[in-house]
Amino acid sequence: MGQERFALEWEEKSQKIKSDWLLFPHQKEAQSFLDSILFQQRKSGFLASFWEVSIQRDSARAVLIPGPRLNKVEVAYGNLPESFRKDLPGLPSDYFDLANWMQGSLIKAENEGFPFASIYLDSLKRKKEELHAVLNFDAGPQILWDSVEVQGETKTQSRYIQHLTGIIPGEVFSQKQLEDAGTLL
């Protein structure tokens, strides 16, 4: 019984890059390799990039179509409350950094009682190599700690766990506090 192999050749015509045949244990690993290149392309501002792939039984040829590049992203805060952005740096002008910035604002929201908050770009307008947008934020319902319950046959009391973890019923929920309590206990 022979070992399965999958061969891949890829190219990006606009930059005149062409690979030699690469061997992978399985087609899945070849796809992961192509996905990693696509991720780097998008990180570099080529948000519309994609692969044209022709697959044979045990090989594939892939051509990267980069699409136009975004060199600048200009975003307005929109309805994002000051409290969810005050400890973050100003809005970045790079799409990848903006995505990380938006994730940071969501982490802040989930640690201030809004674990179901969402944020997305709205009113998008493209002008040549620039993208203009407005942040749209939905806090969702505010969540408070309800109770701390100790189960099983133990002498440990709920008040001890509350004191140990800092989780107090009626206080604002925090995802970080929940994760820290799980690690602590």
C-alpha positions in Angstrom: 0.0 0.0 0.0 1.6 3.3 -1.2 1.6 6.5 0.6 -0.9 9.1 -0.7 0.7 12.3 -2.0 -0.8 15.5 -3.5 1.2 17.8 -5.8 0.5 21.5 -6.1 1.8 24.2 -8.5 0.8 27.8 -7.9 1.5 31.1 -9.5 0.6 34.8 -9.2 0.8 36.3 -12.6 0.9 40.0 -11.8 4.1 39.6 -9.8 5.4 36.9 -12.0 5.7 34.4 -9.2 5.5 30.7 -10.0 6.3 27.8 -7.7 7.9 24.5 -8.5 5.7 21.5 -7.9 5.2 21.1 -4.1 4.3 17.8 -2.5 1.9 17.4 0.3 0.7 14.3 2.2 -2.9 15.1 1.3 -5.0 17.5 -0.6 -6.2 19.1 2.7 -2.6 20.2 3.5 -2.2 21.7 0.0 -5.5 23.7 0.6 -4.2 24.9 3.9 -1.0 26.1 2.2 -3.1 28.0 -0.4 -5.3 29.5 2.4 -2.2 30.8 4.2 -1.1 32.6 1.1 -4.6 34.0 0.6 -4.6 35.2 4.3 -1.3 37.1 3.7 -2.7 38.6 0.5 -5.8 39.9 2.4 -3.6 41.1 5.2 -1.7 43.1 2.7 -4.9 44.9 1.5 -5.9 42.6 -1.4 -9.4 41.8 0.1 -10.9 40.5 -3.1 -8.1 38.0 -3.8 -9.0 34.5 -4.7 -7.6 31.3 -6.3 -8.6 29.8 -9.6 -7.8 26.1 -9.1 -7.9 23.2 -11.5 -7.7 19.9 -9.7 -6.8 16.6 -11.2 -6.9 13.3 -9.2 -3.6 13.8 -7.3 -2.5 17.3 -8.2 -3.7 20.9 -8.7 -2.6 24.0 -10.4 -3.7 27.3 -8.7 -3.5 30.8 -10.0 -3.8 33.7 -7.5 -6.0 36.5 -8.7 -5.1 39.4 -6.3 -7.8 41.9 -7.3 -7.3 45.6 -6.5 -5.4 46.6 -3.4 -6.8 48.8 -0.6 -4.0 51.1 0.5 -6.0 53.0 3.1 -9.1 52.5 5.2 -10.8 55.5 6.6 -13.3 54.8 9.3 -15.6 56.9 11.5 -16.5 55.8 15.0 -20.2 55.9 14.1 -22.3 54.8 17.1 -19.5 53.1 19.0 -19.6 54.5 22.6 -16.6 56.2 24.0 -16.4 53.7 26.8 -15.7 50.8 24.4 -12.8 52.6 22.7 -11.2 54.9 25.3 -8.3 52.5 26.1 -7.7 51.6 22.5 -5.4 53.5 20.1 -6.9 55.6 17.4 -8.5 53.9 14.4 -5.9 52.4 12.1 -5.8 53.1 8.4 -4.9 49.5 7.5 -7.7 46.9 7.0 -6.0 44.1 8.9 -5.1 46.4 11.9 -8.7 47.7 11.8 -10.1 44.2 12.1 -7.8 43.6 15.2 -8.9 47.0 16.6 -12.6 46.0 16.2 -11.9 42.7 18.0 -10.3 44.7 20.8 -13.4 46.8 21.2 -15.5 43.7 21.4 -13.3 42.2 24.1 -13.7 45.4 26.0 -17.5 45.2 25.7 -17.6 41.5 26.8 -15.6 42.4 29.9 -18.0 45.2 30.7 -21.2 43.2 30.7 -22.0 43.0 27.0 -20.8 39.5 25.8 -23.2 39.5 22.8 -22.0 42.8 21.4 -21.3 43.1 17.7 -19.5 45.6 15.5 -19.2 45.8 11.7 -18.4 48.3 9.0 -21.4 50.1 7.6 -21.9 52.6 4.8 -18.9 51.3 2.8 -17.7 53.5 -0.1 -14.7 52.6 -2.2 -12.7 55.4 -3.8 -9.9 53.9 -6.0 -7.5 52.3 -3.5 -9.3 53.7 -0.4 -12.2 52.3 1.6 -14.4 54.7 3.7 -16.8 53.3 6.3 -18.6 53.9 9.5 -18.5 51.6 12.5 -21.9 50.2 13.5 -22.0 48.8 17.1 -24.8 46.8 18.8 -24.2 46.3 22.5 -26.8 43.6 22.9 -28.3 43.1 26.4 -26.3 43.9 29.4 -25.6 40.7 31.4 -25.1 40.6 35.2 -23.8 37.7 37.3 -26.8 35.8 38.6 -25.4 33.5 41.2 -22.5 31.3 42.1 -23.6 27.7 42.8 -21.5 24.9 44.3 -22.7 21.4 43.3 -21.9 18.0 44.7 -21.1 16.8 48.2 -18.7 19.5 49.5 -18.3 21.8 52.4 -17.3 24.6 50.1 -19.8 27.5 50.3 -20.8 29.8 47.5 -19.7 32.8 49.4 -16.1 31.4 49.5 -16.1 30.9 45.7 -17.5 34.4 45.2 -14.7 35.8 47.4 -12.1 33.7 45.7 -13.1 34.6 42.1 -14.6 38.1 42.6 -17.8 37.0 41.0 -20.6 38.7 42.8 -24.3 38.2 41.9 -25.8 41.5 40.6 -22.4 42.8 39.3 -21.6 43.2 35.6 -20.5 40.1 33.8 -17.0 39.9 32.5 -15.7 37.2 30.1 -12.2 37.6 31.5 -13.4 37.1 35.0 -15.2 34.0 34.0 -12.1 32.6 32.2 -9.9 33.5 35.2 -12.3 31.8 37.6 -12.2 28.7 35.5 -8.4 28.7 35.7 -8.4 29.4 39.4 -10.8 26.7 40.3 
